[in-house]
Amino acid sequence: MRYGLIGCGSMGSAIVTGACASGCLAPSDLHLLNRSADKADALADALGGCAHRDFGDLLDALEGDGVIILAVKPHQILDVVAELGNGIDGVSLVSVAAGIELSSLAQAAPRDHPFARAMPNVAASVGRSTTGLAFNDYVPQRHRQAVIDLFNGCGTTLVIDEEHFPAFSALAGCAPAWLSHLIDAFAQAGVAQGLTKSEATRAITGAMAGTAALMTDILDAGGNPHTLLDRVCSPGGTTVAGLLAGDDAGFSRAARAAVAAACARDRALSRATGAS
């Protein structure tokens, strides 16, 4: 299967870098296009793909059968779909833009065109993204599988109802930034207790990575987060003391507020696009 990428910024680059590193995507099947040609050239050199100069060249390379990942800014994506025009016959388009619904994408393309939405995160570049996927009814099965295979090459995938994309985007797409902020907050707390910033940052980063691995195993075995909480919190111990103090300070409330704000912004973007 041939894959195109329009938009070689951080997210687009992360997707194809992770997929190539896993062996899921053959560099010879990768075709790149970016508004700034230098970015496409650099990524092509790094991965072994082919950089193109315009939409026509990219579509010619796909030969009427393939998948194009649209990794441009949300405010640009509908214009890009419209500019691709009738040349996208036989090609399925996959948007990674937050807040842009399948129905809005369809309005910018020829009738009954196949579209998918994907919500990965930047951990795709190291094969650790969890990507949400949604498809319209016109994506052929082999393109659907090709999209799933591509994003499985960057980590794991979940096919979900599109109505749940705002919440999924908040948890899987926005969370790397939030967790980075949390890591820094815990590291600063460690510095206040005498560790160096480097020591504290490595301590909390290692703990977070290990916890994620443990939690994956627990979920696979039918458990839930409280399974690990109960395992770690010994009676009268330091962990439960810190846990209760954190919740008293608003830890859980802050998490809910962050997700709710991200969902609200996603829906606002969707409404703005639908009205345009």
C-alpha positions in Angstrom: 0.0 0.0 0.0 1.3 3.5 -0.9 1.0 6.2 1.8 1.1 9.9 1.3 1.8 12.5 4.1 0.7 16.1 3.7 2.2 18.1 6.5 5.7 17.2 7.8 5.5 18.9 11.1 5.9 17.3 14.5 2.8 15.1 14.3 3.1 14.0 10.7 6.8 13.3 11.2 6.1 11.3 14.4 3.6 9.1 12.6 5.7 8.1 9.7 8.9 7.9 11.8 7.3 5.4 14.2 5.7 3.4 11.4 9.0 3.1 9.5 10.9 2.2 12.6 8.5 -0.6 13.4 8.8 -2.0 9.8 5.1 -1.4 9.2 5.7 1.2 6.6 8.3 0.6 3.8 10.1 3.8 3.0 9.7 3.1 -0.7 5.9 3.4 -0.2 6.1 6.8 1.6 5.4 10.0 -0.3 5.8 13.4 1.4 4.6 16.9 0.8 4.9 20.0 2.9 4.3 23.7 2.3 7.9 24.3 3.1 9.7 21.9 0.8 12.8 21.8 3.0 10.9 19.9 5.7 9.7 17.2 3.2 13.2 16.9 1.8 14.7 16.4 5.3 12.2 13.8 6.3 12.6 12.0 3.0 16.3 11.9 3.5 16.0 10.7 7.1 13.5 7.9 6.3 14.2 7.0 2.7 10.8 8.2 1.4 10.2 10.4 -1.6 9.5 14.2 -1.3 7.1 15.8 -3.8 6.6 19.5 -4.8 2.9 19.7 -5.3 -0.4 17.9 -4.9 -0.4 16.6 -8.5 3.0 15.0 -8.2 2.0 13.3 -4.9 -1.3 12.0 -6.4 0.5 10.7 -9.5 2.9 8.8 -7.2 0.0 7.1 -5.5 -1.4 6.0 -8.9 -5.0 6.2 -7.8 -4.7 3.8 -4.9 -3.5 4.6 -1.5 -3.9 6.4 1.8 -3.0 10.1 2.5 -2.5 11.3 6.0 -3.5 15.0 6.3 -1.3 16.3 9.1 -1.9 20.0 8.6 -3.3 22.6 11.0 -7.1 22.4 11.6 -7.8 25.7 9.9 -6.0 24.6 6.8 -7.3 21.1 6.3 -10.6 21.8 4.4 -8.7 24.0 2.0 -6.2 21.2 1.4 -9.0 18.7 0.7 -10.6 21.1 -1.7 -7.3 21.7 -3.5 -6.7 18.0 -3.9 -10.0 18.0 -5.9 -11.1 15.1 -8.2 -7.5 13.7 -8.2 -8.2 11.9 -5.0 -10.3 9.2 -6.7 -9.2 5.8 -5.3 -7.4 7.4 -2.4 -8.6 7.4 1.2 -7.9 10.6 3.3 -7.1 10.4 7.0 -7.3 13.6 9.1 -5.3 14.1 12.3 -6.8 17.6 12.9 -8.6 18.1 16.2 -12.2 19.3 16.0 -12.8 18.6 12.3 -15.6 16.1 11.9 -16.0 13.6 9.1 -19.1 15.4 7.8 -17.1 18.6 7.4 -14.3 16.8 5.6 -16.9 15.2 3.3 -18.4 18.6 2.3 -15.0 19.7 0.9 -14.5 16.6 -1.3 -16.3 14.8 -4.1 -19.5 13.0 -3.1 -19.1 9.8 -1.1 -15.4 10.1 -0.7 -13.7 7.8 1.9 -12.4 9.6 5.0 -11.0 8.6 8.3 -10.1 10.5 11.5 -7.1 9.6 13.6 -6.0 11.0 16.9 -2.5 9.9 17.7 0.0 11.7 19.9 3.7 12.6 19.6 4.7 9.3 21.2 4.1 7.8 17.8 7.7 8.5 16.9 8.8 6.0 19.6 6.1 3.5 18.9 4.1 4.3 22.0 1.0 6.3 20.8 -2.5 5.1 21.5 -4.4 6.3 18.4 -8.2 6.7 18.1 -9.7 6.0 14.7 -13.1 6.6 13.1 -14.1 5.8 9.5 -17.0 6.9 7.3 -19.0 4.3 5.4 -17.0 4.8 2.2 -13.6 3.6 3.3 -12.9 0.3 1.5 -11.9 -2.6 3.8 -8.3 -2.8 2.5 -7.8 0.9 3.1 -9.4 0.7 6.5 -6.9 -2.1 7.4 -4.0 -0.2 5.9 -4.8 2.8 8.2 -5.1 0.5 11.3 -1.8 -1.2 10.3 -0.1 2.1 9.9 -1.1 3.4 13.3 -0.5 0.1 15.0 3.1 0.6 13.7 3.2 3.7 15.9 1.8 2.0 19.0 -1.8 0.7 19.5 -5.2 1.7 18.0 -8.8 1.9 19.1 -11.6 2.2 16.6 -14.2 4.4 18.4 -17.4 6.2 17.6 -16.7 9.7 16.3 -18.9 11.3 18.9 -16.3 10.2 21.5 -13.4 11.9 19.7 -13.3 15.0 21.9 -12.8 12.9 25.1 -10.4 10.5 23.4 -8.4 13.5 22.0 -8.1 15.0 25.5 -6.9 11.8 27.1 -4.6 10.5 24.4 -3.8 13.5 22.3 -3.5 16.3 24.9 -2.2 14.3 27.8 1.5 14.2 26.8 1.6 18.0 27.4 -0.3 17.7 30.6 1.8 14.8 31.9 5.0 16.7 31.0 3.7 19.6 33.1 2.9 17.1 35.9 6.4 15.6 35.7 7.9 19.1 36.0 5.7 19.9 39.0 6.7 16.7 40.8 10.3 17.3 39.9 10.1 20.8 41.4 8.7 19.2 44.6 11.6 16.8 44.6 14.0 19.7 44.3 12.3 21.4 47.3 13.2 18.2 49.3 16.9 18.3 48.3 17.2 16.4 45.0 18.7 18.0 41.9 16.3 18.8 39.1 17.8 16.1 37.0 17.6 13.5 39.7 14.0 14.4 40.5 12.9 14.5 36.8 14.4 11.1 36.1 12.8 9.6 39.3 9.3 10.7 38.4 9.7 10.0 34.7 10.9 6.4 35.4 8.0 5.9 37.9 5.5 7.1 35.3 6.9 4.9 32.6 6.9 1.9 34.9 3.4 2.6 36.1 2.1 2.8 32.5 3.6 -0.6 31.8 2.1 -2.1 35.0 -1.3 -0.6 34.3 -1.4 -2.0 30.8 -0.8 -5.5 32.2 -3.4 -4.9 34.9 -6.0 -3.8 32.4 -5.3 -6.7 30.1 -5.9 -9.0 33.1 -9.3 -7.4 33.8 -8.1 -5.0 36.6 -8.4 -1.3 37.0 -6.4 1.6 38.4 -7.6 0.8 42.0 -5.9 -2.6 41.6 -2.5 -0.9 41.6 -3.6 1.8 44.1 -4.5 -0.8 46.7 -1.3 -2.8 46.0 0.9 0.3 46.7 -1.0 2.0 49.5 0.0 0.3 52.7 -2.0 1.2 55.9 -0.6 4.3 57.5 2.1 4.6 54.9 3.7 7.5 52.9 1.9 6.7 49.7 -1.7 7.0 51.1 -0.6 10.1 53.0 0.6 11.8 49.8 -2.5 10.6 47.9 -4.9 12.1 50.3 -3.0 15.3 50.5 -2.9 15.6 46.7 -6.7 15.0 46.4 -7.3 17.6 49.2 -5.3 20.0 47.1 -7.5 19.4 44.1 -5.5 16.7 42.1 -8.6 14.8 40.8 -10.6 18.0 40.3 -7.8 19.4 38.2 -7.7 16.3 36.0 -11.5 16.6 35.4 -11.2 20.3 34.6 -8.4 19.7 32.1 -10.3 17.1 30.2 -13.5 19.1 30.3 -11.8 22.2 28.9 -10.1 20.3 26.1 -13.4 18.7 25.1 -15.1 22.0 25.1 -12.5 23.5 22.9 -12.6 20.5 20.5 -16.4 21.0 20.2 -16.0 24.7 19.7 -13.6 24.1 16.8 -16.0 21.6 15.3 -18.9 24.1 15.5 -16.7 26.9 14.0 -15.7 24.6 11.1 -19.3 23.5 10.5 -20.5 27.1 10.3 -17.7 28.2 7.9 
